[in-house]
């Protein structure tokens, strides 16, 4: 929630059959996102290579290709999560990758 300044949310859950419990849920939010692009098609060792510039292939009208992964970094010590499936890549410039 905008302006919220809490580190957790406490919920009291009551059931119709007499059970109740309290749940504490840590509050977290998106700290930042980044894209890691590696050469495509992949080859041995390419997963650790970052491809930040796609260049025109000599004597052709084609450009190099890259495969991108999008990472979301959350607050609260939860680390990174791969969120590529929820991201869309697009660009009108063959040498640029943009995350939407």
Beta strands, then each sheet from edge to edge (+ up, - down):
strand 1: 8-14
strand 2: 20-26
strand 3: 30-40
strand 4: 65-74
strand 5: 79-82
sheet 1: 1+ 2-
sheet 2: 3+ 4- 5+
end
